[in-house]
């Protein structure tokens, strides 16, 4: 796969879903789409409060530090875009996200781009759709979708998304990451202390799914669509 560029909706998704693969490809880049600080920095959402924060500014800055520490353990480089998480009620356009991702891709040396299947969460779906736009005009690269940790456990979501993709793209059989759970990924996951606190709260799924095998879906544009 060479050097990777991983598109991550939030400040943890790439490590939770692709940490083993990142560990085996040092020098890769993780670009987080929704890493921006909202204008109303003093607002406090239910999720941020559950994670132990007092306001949005504190939450995002702390999560960036967690992300930086985790990616350093995997010898990966973080890039944070300024779009805000959906919990802060700030809308953005797919075209704007795709344009910013295109700029990162232009400035990044990579051989393979990984992006989420875009399951359940609106931010994940938006990041997925923005990445699809890049496939049609980016330089020749290998493209793979990774399964969104936690959301992939919801029955039929993965199958439904793959079925949708096969209508417009060539989707190969899924690839399991053969390396298995690495010590580096385990350490990196535990860097996201605030997120693990929230995931372990009442009614949340916990974080055990992040320790299960990673699965990737190779994807390419139908050849006739390129002419």
Buried (B, 14 or more C-beta within 10 A) or exposed (E): BEBBBBBBBBBBBBBBBBBBBBBBBEEBBBBBBBBBBBEBBEBBBEBBEBBEBEBBBBBBEBBBEBBBBBBEBBEBBBBBBEBBBBBBEBEBEBEEBBEBBBEBBEEBEBBBBBBBBBBBBEBBBBBBBBBBBBBEEBEEBBBBBBBBBBBBBEEEBBEEBBEEBEEEBEBEEBBEBEEEBBEBBBBBBEBBBBBBBBBEEEEEEEBEBBBEEBBBBBBBBEEEEEE
